Amino acid sequence: MSSRNNKSPNESETQATRSCPICGKPQVQTFRPFCSKRCADVDLHRWLSGAYVVAGESNSQKPEDSDETAED
Ligand SMILES: [Zn+2]
């Protein structure tokens, strides 16, 4: 059952009305899908920081070595 292949002749026209996912302004062809380089950077930064947090959250292993008793 695959009857979801409805190709609408007006599909190419609806693509022109997309907005920036960051600020909602109409996106610019050069910075798609964003409206400017700034918004592209914002999204990239969000993605990177989010990925880094998930990747290495607890990375603090300190070897405890404070039990050295010098005898003799
Ligand atoms: Zn934007």
N, CA, C, O and the ligand as a Tripos MOL2 file, in Angstrom:
@<TRIPOS>MOLECULE
protein
  289   287    73     0     0
PROTEIN
NO_CHARGES

@<TRIPOS>ATOM
      1 N           0.8350   -1.2110    0.0000 N.3       1 MET1
      2 CA          0.0000    0.0000    0.0000 C.3       1 MET1
      3 C           0.8670    1.2570    0.0000 C.2       1 MET1
      4 O           1.3570    1.6850    1.0450 O.2       1 MET1
      5 N           1.0420    1.8180   -1.1340 N.am      2 SER2
      6 CA          1.8290    3.0430   -1.1600 C.3       2 SER2
      7 C           1.1730    4.0340   -2.1170 C.2       2 SER2
      8 O           1.4860    4.1030   -3.3060 O.2       2 SER2
      9 N           0.2700    4.7800   -1.5490 N.am      3 SER3
     10 CA         -0.4170    5.7680   -2.4030 C.3       3 SER3
     11 C          -0.1810    7.1740   -1.8610 C.2       3 SER3
     12 O          -1.0820    8.0110   -1.8130 O.2       3 SER3
     13 N           1.0640    7.3960   -1.4570 N.am      4 ARG4
     14 CA          1.3700    8.7320   -0.9260 C.3       4 ARG4
     15 C           2.2410    9.5090   -1.8940 C.2       4 ARG4
     16 O           2.9440   10.4440   -1.5090 O.2       4 ARG4
     17 N           2.1870    9.1180   -3.1270 N.am      5 ASN5
     18 CA          3.0310    9.7930   -4.1040 C.3       5 ASN5
     19 C           2.2440   10.8440   -4.8720 C.2       5 ASN5
     20 O           2.1260   10.8010   -6.0960 O.2       5 ASN5
     21 N           1.7290   11.7560   -4.1310 N.am      6 ASN6
     22 CA          0.9490   12.8180   -4.7700 C.3       6 ASN6
     23 C           1.8430   13.9830   -5.1620 C.2       6 ASN6
     24 O           2.2590   14.7800   -4.3200 O.2       6 ASN6
     25 N           2.1190   14.0640   -6.4070 N.am      7 LYS7
     26 CA          2.9840   15.1600   -6.8460 C.3       7 LYS7
     27 C           2.1320   16.3410   -7.2670 C.2       7 LYS7
     28 O           1.4060   16.3050   -8.2610 O.2       7 LYS7
     29 N           2.2510   17.3600   -6.4880 N.am      8 SER8
     30 CA          1.4580   18.5490   -6.8020 C.3       8 SER8
     31 C           2.2450   19.4930   -7.7110 C.2       8 SER8
     32 O           3.4340   19.7190   -7.4870 O.2       8 SER8
     33 N           1.6160   20.0230   -8.6940 N.am      9 PRO9
     34 CA          2.3010   20.9320   -9.6350 C.3       9 PRO9
     35 C           2.7070   22.2340   -8.9890 C.2       9 PRO9
     36 O           3.5190   22.9780   -9.5380 O.2       9 PRO9
     37 N           2.1530   22.5160   -7.8340 N.am     10 ASN10
     38 CA          2.4700   23.7820   -7.1630 C.3      10 ASN10
     39 C           3.5290   23.5910   -6.0850 C.2      10 ASN10
     40 O           3.7660   24.4880   -5.2760 O.2      10 ASN10
     41 N           4.1630   22.4220   -6.0740 N.am     11 GLU11
     42 CA          5.1150   22.1200   -5.0030 C.3      11 GLU11
     43 C           6.3150   23.0670   -5.0490 C.2      11 GLU11
     44 O           6.7800   23.5280   -4.0070 O.2      11 GLU11
     45 N           6.8010   23.3490   -6.2130 N.am     12 SER12
     46 CA          7.9980   24.1980   -6.3200 C.3      12 SER12
     47 C           7.7050   25.6200   -5.8550 C.2      12 SER12
     48 O           8.6080   26.3530   -5.4510 O.2      12 SER12
     49 N           6.4620   25.9880   -5.9170 N.am     13 GLU13
     50 CA          6.1420   27.3640   -5.5130 C.3      13 GLU13
     51 C           6.0960   27.5010   -3.9930 C.2      13 GLU13
     52 O           6.4080   28.5590   -3.4470 O.2      13 GLU13
     53 N           5.7050   26.4250   -3.3160 N.am     14 THR14
     54 CA          5.6070   26.5100   -1.8580 C.3      14 THR14
     55 C           6.9910   26.5220   -1.2150 C.2      14 THR14
     56 O           7.1330   26.9120   -0.0560 O.2      14 THR14
     57 N           7.9900   26.1040   -1.9460 N.am     15 GLN15
     58 CA          9.3390   26.0590   -1.3740 C.3      15 GLN15
     59 C           9.9020   27.4590   -1.1740 C.2      15 GLN15
     60 O          10.8370   27.6510   -0.3970 O.2      15 GLN15
     61 N           9.3500   28.4040   -1.8510 N.am     16 ALA16
     62 CA          9.8790   29.7590   -1.7660 C.3      16 ALA16
     63 C           9.4420   30.4370   -0.4770 C.2      16 ALA16
     64 O           9.9940   31.4670   -0.0910 O.2      16 ALA16
     65 N           8.4570   29.8600    0.1820 N.am     17 THR17
     66 CA          7.9550   30.5150    1.3890 C.3      17 THR17
     67 C           8.3950   29.7520    2.6250 C.2      17 THR17
     68 O           7.5600   29.2550    3.3800 O.2      17 THR17
     69 N           9.6820   29.6570    2.8340 N.am     18 ARG18
     70 CA         10.2030   29.0280    4.0550 C.3      18 ARG18
     71 C          10.8460   30.0960    4.9170 C.2      18 ARG18
     72 O          11.3260   31.1210    4.4320 O.2      18 ARG18
     73 N          10.8380   29.8220    6.2090 N.am     19 SER19
     74 CA         11.4010   30.8360    7.0970 C.3      19 SER19
     75 C          12.5490   30.2680    7.9140 C.2      19 SER19
     76 O          12.6580   29.0580    8.1110 O.2      19 SER19
     77 N          13.3790   31.1440    8.3720 N.am     20 CYS20
     78 CA         14.5370   30.7730    9.1610 C.3      20 CYS20
     79 C          14.0920   30.0990   10.4640 C.2      20 CYS20
     80 O          13.2580   30.6490   11.1830 O.2      20 CYS20
     81 N          14.6340   28.9220   10.7770 N.am     21 PRO21
     82 CA         14.2480   28.2050   11.9930 C.3      21 PRO21
     83 C          14.7280   28.8950   13.2610 C.2      21 PRO21
     84 O          14.2810   28.5640   14.3590 O.2      21 PRO21
     85 N          15.6310   29.8470   13.1150 N.am     22 ILE22
     86 CA         16.1820   30.5320   14.2930 C.3      22 ILE22
     87 C          15.3430   31.7440   14.6610 C.2      22 ILE22
     88 O          14.8990   31.8810   15.8010 O.2      22 ILE22
     89 N          15.1290   32.6230   13.6860 N.am     23 CYS23
     90 CA         14.4420   33.8690   14.0170 C.3      23 CYS23
     91 C          13.1030   33.9940   13.2980 C.2      23 CYS23
     92 O          12.2940   34.8510   13.6520 O.2      23 CYS23
     93 N          12.8550   33.1500   12.2900 N.am     24 GLY24
     94 CA         11.5590   33.1780   11.6460 C.3      24 GLY24
     95 C          11.4880   34.0830   10.4320 C.2      24 GLY24
     96 O          10.4460   34.1860    9.7840 O.2      24 GLY24
     97 N          12.5930   34.7350   10.1290 N.am     25 LYS25
     98 CA         12.5930   35.5940    8.9420 C.3      25 LYS25
     99 C          12.6810   34.7330    7.6840 C.2      25 LYS25
    100 O          13.1340   33.5900    7.7370 O.2      25 LYS25
    101 N          12.2540   35.2760    6.5780 N.am     26 PRO26
    102 CA         12.3640   34.5440    5.3040 C.3      26 PRO26
    103 C          13.8130   34.2100    5.0020 C.2      26 PRO26
    104 O          14.6780   35.0850    5.0260 O.2      26 PRO26
    105 N          14.0750   32.9420    4.7160 N.am     27 GLN27
    106 CA         15.4560   32.5030    4.5330 C.3      27 GLN27
    107 C          16.0490   33.0190    3.2310 C.2      27 GLN27
    108 O          15.3510   33.3050    2.2570 O.2      27 GLN27
    109 N          17.3650   33.1220    3.2640 N.am     28 VAL28
    110 CA         18.0900   33.6100    2.0920 C.3      28 VAL28
    111 C          18.7630   32.4390    1.4000 C.2      28 VAL28
    112 O          19.3070   31.5430    2.0460 O.2      28 VAL28
    113 N          18.7170   32.4600    0.0970 N.am     29 GLN29
    114 CA         19.2490   31.3480   -0.6950 C.3      29 GLN29
    115 C          20.6830   31.0050   -0.2840 C.2      29 GLN29
    116 O          21.0480   29.8320   -0.2030 O.2      29 GLN29
    117 N          21.4820   32.0250   -0.0280 N.am     30 THR30
    118 CA         22.8990   31.8060    0.2790 C.3      30 THR30
    119 C          23.0920   31.0890    1.6090 C.2      30 THR30
    120 O          24.0190   30.2930    1.7590 O.2      30 THR30
    121 N          22.2280   31.3660    2.5640 N.am     31 PHE31
    122 CA         22.4200   30.8250    3.9190 C.3      31 PHE31
    123 C          21.3650   29.7900    4.2770 C.2      31 PHE31
    124 O          21.1550   29.4900    5.4520 O.2      31 PHE31
    125 N          20.7040   29.2490    3.2660 N.am     32 ARG32
    126 CA         19.6610   28.2680    3.5420 C.3      32 ARG32
    127 C          20.1170   27.2000    4.5120 C.2      32 ARG32
    128 O          21.2740   26.7850    4.4500 O.2      32 ARG32
    129 N          19.2470   26.7290    5.4190 N.am     33 PRO33
    130 CA         17.8580   27.2010    5.5400 C.3      33 PRO33
    131 C          17.7170   28.4000    6.4600 C.2      33 PRO33
    132 O          16.6470   28.6230    7.0270 O.2      33 PRO33
    133 N          18.7580   29.1560    6.6110 N.am     34 PHE34
    134 CA         18.7110   30.3010    7.5220 C.3      34 PHE34
    135 C          18.5800   31.5950    6.7350 C.2      34 PHE34
    136 O          18.5760   31.5920    5.5040 O.2      34 PHE34
    137 N          18.4730   32.6950    7.4610 N.am     35 CYS35
    138 CA         18.2810   33.9760    6.7990 C.3      35 CYS35
    139 C          19.5930   34.7390    6.7240 C.2      35 CYS35
    140 O          19.7320   35.6840    5.9480 O.2      35 CYS35
    141 N          20.5500   34.3200    7.5340 N.am     36 SER36
    142 CA         21.8210   35.0400    7.5260 C.3      36 SER36
    143 C          22.9030   34.1480    8.1170 C.2      36 SER36
    144 O          22.6180   33.0860    8.6710 O.2      36 SER36
    145 N          24.1230   34.5870    7.9900 N.am     37 LYS37
    146 CA         25.2230   33.7780    8.5260 C.3      37 LYS37
    147 C          25.1420   33.7070   10.0500 C.2      37 LYS37
    148 O          25.5280   32.7160   10.6700 O.2      37 LYS37
    149 N          24.6350   34.7730   10.6200 N.am     38 ARG38
    150 CA         24.5330   34.8180   12.0720 C.3      38 ARG38
    151 C          23.6230   33.6930   12.5820 C.2      38 ARG38
    152 O          23.9640   32.9800   13.5260 O.2      38 ARG38
    153 N          22.4740   33.5510   11.9450 N.am     39 CYS39
    154 CA         21.5460   32.5140   12.3750 C.3      39 CYS39
    155 C          22.1420   31.1310   12.1170 C.2      39 CYS39
    156 O          21.9410   30.2070   12.9050 O.2      39 CYS39
    157 N          22.8700   30.9930   11.0210 N.am     40 ALA40
    158 CA         23.5160   29.7160   10.7470 C.3      40 ALA40
    159 C          24.5210   29.3940   11.8350 C.2      40 ALA40
    160 O          24.6260   28.2490   12.2750 O.2      40 ALA40
    161 N          25.2570   30.4000   12.2660 N.am     41 ASP41
    162 CA         26.2380   30.2060   13.3340 C.3      41 ASP41
    163 C          25.5480   29.8440   14.6430 C.2      41 ASP41
    164 O          26.0100   28.9800   15.3890 O.2      41 ASP41
    165 N          24.4530   30.5100   14.9010 N.am     42 VAL42
    166 CA         23.7130   30.2340   16.1360 C.3      42 VAL42
    167 C          23.2720   28.7750   16.1720 C.2      42 VAL42
    168 O          23.3990   28.0940   17.1900 O.2      42 VAL42
    169 N          22.7550   28.3160   15.0460 N.am     43 ASP43
    170 CA         22.2830   26.9350   15.0080 C.3      43 ASP43
    171 C          23.4520   25.9660   15.1530 C.2      43 ASP43
    172 O          23.3630   24.9700   15.8710 O.2      43 ASP43
    173 N          24.5330   26.2700   14.4690 N.am     44 LEU44
    174 CA         25.7030   25.4020   14.5350 C.3      44 LEU44
    175 C          26.2280   25.3270   15.9670 C.2      44 LEU44
    176 O          26.5810   24.2570   16.4640 O.2      44 LEU44
    177 N          26.2700   26.4750   16.6040 N.am     45 HIS45
    178 CA         26.7780   26.5370   17.9750 C.3      45 HIS45
    179 C          25.8850   25.7120   18.9080 C.2      45 HIS45
    180 O          26.3680   24.9660   19.7590 O.2      45 HIS45
    181 N          24.5920   25.8660   18.7240 N.am     46 ARG46
    182 CA         23.6640   25.0910   19.5600 C.3      46 ARG46
    183 C          23.9060   23.6080   19.3700 C.2      46 ARG46
    184 O          23.9810   22.8360   20.3260 O.2      46 ARG46
    185 N          24.0250   23.2380   18.1210 N.am     47 TRP47
    186 CA         24.1900   21.8170   17.8140 C.3      47 TRP47
    187 C          25.4860   21.2960   18.4020 C.2      47 TRP47
    188 O          25.5190   20.2180   18.9960 O.2      47 TRP47
    189 N          26.5520   22.0620   18.2350 N.am     48 LEU48
    190 CA         27.8580   21.6210   18.7270 C.3      48 LEU48
    191 C          27.8620   21.4940   20.2430 C.2      48 LEU48
    192 O          28.2660   20.4650   20.7850 O.2      48 LEU48
    193 N          27.4090   22.5450   20.9290 N.am     49 SER49
    194 CA         27.4360   22.5190   22.3910 C.3      49 SER49
    195 C          26.5690   21.3760   22.9160 C.2      49 SER49
    196 O          26.9200   20.7110   23.8910 O.2      49 SER49
    197 N          25.4410   21.1610   22.2590 N.am     50 GLY50
    198 CA         24.5660   20.0680   22.6790 C.3      50 GLY50
    199 C          25.2360   18.7290   22.4750 C.2      50 GLY50
    200 O          25.1340   17.8410   23.3210 O.2      50 GLY50
    201 N          25.9220   18.5780   21.3530 N.am     51 ALA51
    202 CA         26.5620   17.3070   21.0480 C.3      51 ALA51
    203 C          27.7060   17.0490   22.0120 C.2      51 ALA51
    204 O          27.9260   15.9230   22.4590 O.2      51 ALA51
    205 N          28.4270   18.1130   22.3230 N.am     52 TYR52
    206 CA         29.5770   17.9480   23.2140 C.3      52 TYR52
    207 C          29.1360   17.5700   24.6270 C.2      52 TYR52
    208 O          29.7800   16.7600   25.2940 O.2      52 TYR52
    209 N          28.0430   18.1590   25.0670 N.am     53 VAL53
    210 CA         27.5510   17.8760   26.4150 C.3      53 VAL53
    211 C          27.1660   16.4060   26.5350 C.2      53 VAL53
    212 O          27.4300   15.7560   27.5460 O.2      53 VAL53
    213 N          26.5430   15.9080   25.4930 N.am     54 VAL54
    214 CA         26.1090   14.5150   25.5300 C.3      54 VAL54
    215 C          27.2950   13.5680   25.3920 C.2      54 VAL54
    216 O          27.3280   12.4910   25.9870 O.2      54 VAL54
    217 N          28.2680   13.9990   24.5910 N.am     55 ALA55
    218 CA         29.3980   13.1200   24.2990 C.3      55 ALA55
    219 C          30.2440   12.8810   25.5410 C.2      55 ALA55
    220 O          30.4290   11.7400   25.9650 O.2      55 ALA55
    221 N          30.7560   13.9620   26.1220 N.am     56 GLY56
    222 CA         31.6540   13.7750   27.2640 C.3      56 GLY56
    223 C          31.1590   14.5590   28.4630 C.2      56 GLY56
    224 O          31.6010   15.6820   28.7060 O.2      56 GLY56
    225 N          30.2480   13.9700   29.2050 N.am     57 GLU57
    226 CA         29.6890   14.7300   30.3280 C.3      57 GLU57
    227 C          30.5920   14.6390   31.5490 C.2      57 GLU57
    228 O          30.9970   15.6570   32.1100 O.2      57 GLU57
    229 N          30.8990   13.4260   31.9510 N.am     58 SER58
    230 CA         31.7360   13.2730   33.1340 C.3      58 SER58
    231 C          33.1130   12.7670   32.7270 C.2      58 SER58
    232 O          33.3190   11.5930   32.4200 O.2      58 SER58
    233 N          34.0180   13.6890   32.7420 N.am     59 ASN59
    234 CA         35.3650   13.3150   32.3290 C.3      59 ASN59
    235 C          36.3730   13.8090   33.3610 C.2      59 ASN59
    236 O          37.3890   14.4170   33.0250 O.2      59 ASN59
    237 N          36.0660   13.5320   34.6100 N.am     60 SER60
    238 CA         36.9630   14.0190   35.6530 C.3      60 SER60
    239 C          37.4010   12.8650   36.5460 C.2      60 SER60
    240 O          36.8010   12.5790   37.5820 O.2      60 SER60
    241 N          38.4530   12.2280   36.1070 N.am     61 GLN61
    242 CA         38.9570   11.1200   36.9170 C.3      61 GLN61
    243 C          40.3180   11.5080   37.4770 C.2      61 GLN61
    244 O          41.3070   11.6250   36.7540 O.2      61 GLN61
    245 N          40.3310   11.6990   38.7760 N.am     62 LYS62
    246 CA         41.5980   12.0840   39.3890 C.3      62 LYS62
    247 C          42.1550   10.9200   40.2140 C.2      62 LYS62
    248 O          41.4940   10.4140   41.1210 O.2      62 LYS62
    249 N          43.3280   10.5240   39.8970 N.am     63 PRO63
    250 CA         43.9690    9.4430   40.6610 C.3      63 PRO63
    251 C          44.3600    9.9270   42.0530 C.2      63 PRO63
    252 O          45.2230   10.7890   42.2190 O.2      63 PRO63
    253 N          43.7060    9.3540   43.0290 N.am     64 GLU64
    254 CA         44.0090    9.8080   44.3910 C.3      64 GLU64
    255 C          45.2410    9.0910   44.9380 C.2      64 GLU64
    256 O          45.3080    7.8650   45.0130 O.2      64 GLU64
    257 N          46.1720    9.8930   45.3000 N.am     65 ASP65
    258 CA         47.4300    9.2980   45.7530 C.3      65 ASP65
    259 C          47.9630   10.0760   46.9520 C.2      65 ASP65
    260 O          49.0890   10.5730   46.9420 O.2      65 ASP65
    261 N          47.1290   10.1680   47.9800 N.am     66 SER66
    262 CA         47.5560   10.9730   49.1210 C.3      66 SER66
    263 C          47.6680   10.1180   50.3800 C.2      66 SER66
    264 O          47.3720   10.5550   51.4920 O.2      66 SER66
    265 N          48.0960    8.9170   50.1610 N.am     67 ASP67
    266 CA         48.2480    8.0290   51.3000 C.3      67 ASP67
    267 C          49.6730    7.4500   51.3210 C.2      67 ASP67
    268 O          49.9040    6.2530   51.4860 O.2      67 ASP67
    269 N          50.5720    8.3610   51.1460 N.am     68 GLU68
    270 CA         51.9620    7.8870   51.1000 C.3      68 GLU68
    271 C          52.6150    8.1230   52.4460 C.2      68 GLU68
    272 O          52.8510    9.2670   52.8360 O.2      68 GLU68
    273 N          52.9010    7.0660   53.1430 N.am     69 THR69
    274 CA         53.5330    7.2250   54.4510 C.3      69 THR69
    275 C          54.9740    6.7470   54.3770 C.2      69 THR69
    276 O          55.2730    5.5790   54.1270 O.2      69 THR69
    277 N          55.8060    7.6720   54.5980 N.am     70 ALA70
    278 CA         57.2250    7.3170   54.5170 C.3      70 ALA70
    279 C          57.7030    6.8040   55.8800 C.2      70 ALA70
    280 O          57.8500    7.5660   56.8350 O.2      70 ALA70
    281 N          57.9320    5.5400   55.9350 N.am     71 GLU71
    282 CA         58.4300    4.9600   57.1890 C.3      71 GLU71
    283 C          59.8980    4.5830   57.0570 C.2      71 GLU71
    284 O          60.4050    4.2170   55.9970 O.2      71 GLU71
    285 N          60.5110    4.6950   58.1580 N.am     72 ASP72
    286 CA         61.9410    4.3740   58.1840 C.3      72 ASP72
    287 C          62.7710    5.4970   57.5680 C.2      72 ASP72
    288 O          63.9960    5.3970   57.5060 O.2      72 ASP72
    289 ZN         17.3530   34.0240   10.9860 Zn       73 ZN73
@<TRIPOS>BOND
     1     1     2 1
     2     2     3 1
     3     3     4 2
     4     3     5 am
     5     5     6 1
     6     6     7 1
     7     7     8 2
     8     7     9 am
     9     9    10 1
    10    10    11 1
    11    11    12 2
    12    11    13 am
    13    13    14 1
    14    14    15 1
    15    15    16 2
    16    15    17 am
    17    17    18 1
    18    18    19 1
    19    19    20 2
    20    19    21 am
    21    21    22 1
    22    22    23 1
    23    23    24 2
    24    23    25 am
    25    25    26 1
    26    26    27 1
    27    27    28 2
    28    27    29 am
    29    29    30 1
    30    30    31 1
    31    31    32 2
    32    31    33 am
    33    33    34 1
    34    34    35 1
    35    35    36 2
    36    35    37 am
    37    37    38 1
    38    38    39 1
    39    39    40 2
    40    39    41 am
    41    41    42 1
    42    42    43 1
    43    43    44 2
    44    43    45 am
    45    45    46 1
    46    46    47 1
    47    47    48 2
    48    47    49 am
    49    49    50 1
    50    50    51 1
    51    51    52 2
    52    51    53 am
    53    53    54 1
    54    54    55 1
    55    55    56 2
    56    55    57 am
    57    57    58 1
    58    58    59 1
    59    59    60 2
    60    59    61 am
    61    61    62 1
    62    62    63 1
    63    63    64 2
    64    63    65 am
    65    65    66 1
    66    66    67 1
    67    67    68 2
    68    67    69 am
    69    69    70 1
    70    70    71 1
    71    71    72 2
    72    71    73 am
    73    73    74 1
    74    74    75 1
    75    75    76 2
    76    75    77 am
    77    77    78 1
    78    78    79 1
    79    79    80 2
    80    79    81 am
    81    81    82 1
    82    82    83 1
    83    83    84 2
    84    83    85 am
    85    85    86 1
    86    86    87 1
    87    87    88 2
    88    87    89 am
    89    89    90 1
    90    90    91 1
    91    91    92 2
    92    91    93 am
    93    93    94 1
    94    94    95 1
    95    95    96 2
    96    95    97 am
    97    97    98 1
    98    98    99 1
    99    99   100 2
   100    99   101 am
   101   101   102 1
   102   102   103 1
   103   103   104 2
   104   103   105 am
   105   105   106 1
   106   106   107 1
   107   107   108 2
   108   107   109 am
   109   109   110 1
   110   110   111 1
   111   111   112 2
   112   111   113 am
   113   113   114 1
   114   114   115 1
   115   115   116 2
   116   115   117 am
   117   117   118 1
   118   118   119 1
   119   119   120 2
   120   119   121 am
   121   121   122 1
   122   122   123 1
   123   123   124 2
   124   123   125 am
   125   125   126 1
   126   126   127 1
   127   127   128 2
   128   127   129 am
   129   129   130 1
   130   130   131 1
   131   131   132 2
   132   131   133 am
   133   133   134 1
   134   134   135 1
   135   135   136 2
   136   135   137 am
   137   137   138 1
   138   138   139 1
   139   139   140 2
   140   139   141 am
   141   141   142 1
   142   142   143 1
   143   143   144 2
   144   143   145 am
   145   145   146 1
   146   146   147 1
   147   147   148 2
   148   147   149 am
   149   149   150 1
   150   150   151 1
   151   151   152 2
   152   151   153 am
   153   153   154 1
   154   154   155 1
   155   155   156 2
   156   155   157 am
   157   157   158 1
   158   158   159 1
   159   159   160 2
   160   159   161 am
   161   161   162 1
   162   162   163 1
   163   163   164 2
   164   163   165 am
   165   165   166 1
   166   166   167 1
   167   167   168 2
   168   167   169 am
   169   169   170 1
   170   170   171 1
   171   171   172 2
   172   171   173 am
   173   173   174 1
   174   174   175 1
   175   175   176 2
   176   175   177 am
   177   177   178 1
   178   178   179 1
   179   179   180 2
   180   179   181 am
   181   181   182 1
   182   182   183 1
   183   183   184 2
   184   183   185 am
   185   185   186 1
   186   186   187 1
   187   187   188 2
   188   187   189 am
   189   189   190 1
   190   190   191 1
   191   191   192 2
   192   191   193 am
   193   193   194 1
   194   194   195 1
   195   195   196 2
   196   195   197 am
   197   197   198 1
   198   198   199 1
   199   199   200 2
   200   199   201 am
   201   201   202 1
   202   202   203 1
   203   203   204 2
   204   203   205 am
   205   205   206 1
   206   206   207 1
   207   207   208 2
   208   207   209 am
   209   209   210 1
   210   210   211 1
   211   211   212 2
   212   211   213 am
   213   213   214 1
   214   214   215 1
   215   215   216 2
   216   215   217 am
   217   217   218 1
   218   218   219 1
   219   219   220 2
   220   219   221 am
   221   221   222 1
   222   222   223 1
   223   223   224 2
   224   223   225 am
   225   225   226 1
   226   226   227 1
   227   227   228 2
   228   227   229 am
   229   229   230 1
   230   230   231 1
   231   231   232 2
   232   231   233 am
   233   233   234 1
   234   234   235 1
   235   235   236 2
   236   235   237 am
   237   237   238 1
   238   238   239 1
   239   239   240 2
   240   239   241 am
   241   241   242 1
   242   242   243 1
   243   243   244 2
   244   243   245 am
   245   245   246 1
   246   246   247 1
   247   247   248 2
   248   247   249 am
   249   249   250 1
   250   250   251 1
   251   251   252 2
   252   251   253 am
   253   253   254 1
   254   254   255 1
   255   255   256 2
   256   255   257 am
   257   257   258 1
   258   258   259 1
   259   259   260 2
   260   259   261 am
   261   261   262 1
   262   262   263 1
   263   263   264 2
   264   263   265 am
   265   265   266 1
   266   266   267 1
   267   267   268 2
   268   267   269 am
   269   269   270 1
   270   270   271 1
   271   271   272 2
   272   271   273 am
   273   273   274 1
   274   274   275 1
   275   275   276 2
   276   275   277 am
   277   277   278 1
   278   278   279 1
   279   279   280 2
   280   279   281 am
   281   281   282 1
   282   282   283 1
   283   283   284 2
   284   283   285 am
   285   285   286 1
   286   286   287 1
   287   287   288 2
@<TRIPOS>SUBSTRUCTURE
     1 MET1         2 RESIDUE 1 A MET
     2 SER2         6 RESIDUE 1 A SER
     3 SER3        10 RESIDUE 1 A SER
     4 ARG4        14 RESIDUE 1 A ARG
     5 ASN5        18 RESIDUE 1 A ASN
     6 ASN6        22 RESIDUE 1 A ASN
     7 LYS7        26 RESIDUE 1 A LYS
     8 SER8        30 RESIDUE 1 A SER
     9 PRO9        34 RESIDUE 1 A PRO
    10 ASN10       38 RESIDUE 1 A ASN
    11 GLU11       42 RESIDUE 1 A GLU
    12 SER12       46 RESIDUE 1 A SER
    13 GLU13       50 RESIDUE 1 A GLU
    14 THR14       54 RESIDUE 1 A THR
    15 GLN15       58 RESIDUE 1 A GLN
    16 ALA16       62 RESIDUE 1 A ALA
    17 THR17       66 RESIDUE 1 A THR
    18 ARG18       70 RESIDUE 1 A ARG
    19 SER19       74 RESIDUE 1 A SER
    20 CYS20       78 RESIDUE 1 A CYS
    21 PRO21       82 RESIDUE 1 A PRO
    22 ILE22       86 RESIDUE 1 A ILE
    23 CYS23       90 RESIDUE 1 A CYS
    24 GLY24       94 RESIDUE 1 A GLY
    25 LYS25       98 RESIDUE 1 A LYS
    26 PRO26      102 RESIDUE 1 A PRO
    27 GLN27      106 RESIDUE 1 A GLN
    28 VAL28      110 RESIDUE 1 A VAL
    29 GLN29      114 RESIDUE 1 A GLN
    30 THR30      118 RESIDUE 1 A THR
    31 PHE31      122 RESIDUE 1 A PHE
    32 ARG32      126 RESIDUE 1 A ARG
    33 PRO33      130 RESIDUE 1 A PRO
    34 PHE34      134 RESIDUE 1 A PHE
    35 CYS35      138 RESIDUE 1 A CYS
    36 SER36      142 RESIDUE 1 A SER
    37 LYS37      146 RESIDUE 1 A LYS
    38 ARG38      150 RESIDUE 1 A ARG
    39 CYS39      154 RESIDUE 1 A CYS
    40 ALA40      158 RESIDUE 1 A ALA
    41 ASP41      162 RESIDUE 1 A ASP
    42 VAL42      166 RESIDUE 1 A VAL
    43 ASP43      170 RESIDUE 1 A ASP
    44 LEU44      174 RESIDUE 1 A LEU
    45 HIS45      178 RESIDUE 1 A HIS
    46 ARG46      182 RESIDUE 1 A ARG
    47 TRP47      186 RESIDUE 1 A TRP
    48 LEU48      190 RESIDUE 1 A LEU
    49 SER49      194 RESIDUE 1 A SER
    50 GLY50      198 RESIDUE 1 A GLY
    51 ALA51      202 RESIDUE 1 A ALA
    52 TYR52      206 RESIDUE 1 A TYR
    53 VAL53      210 RESIDUE 1 A VAL
    54 VAL54      214 RESIDUE 1 A VAL
    55 ALA55      218 RESIDUE 1 A ALA
    56 GLY56      222 RESIDUE 1 A GLY
    57 GLU57      226 RESIDUE 1 A GLU
    58 SER58      230 RESIDUE 1 A SER
    59 ASN59      234 RESIDUE 1 A ASN
    60 SER60      238 RESIDUE 1 A SER
    61 GLN61      242 RESIDUE 1 A GLN
    62 LYS62      246 RESIDUE 1 A LYS
    63 PRO63      250 RESIDUE 1 A PRO
    64 GLU64      254 RESIDUE 1 A GLU
    65 ASP65      258 RESIDUE 1 A ASP
    66 SER66      262 RESIDUE 1 A SER
    67 ASP67      266 RESIDUE 1 A ASP
    68 GLU68      270 RESIDUE 1 A GLU
    69 THR69      274 RESIDUE 1 A THR
    70 ALA70      278 RESIDUE 1 A ALA
    71 GLU71      282 RESIDUE 1 A GLU
    72 ASP72      286 RESIDUE 1 A ASP
    73 ZN73       289 GROUP 0 **** ****
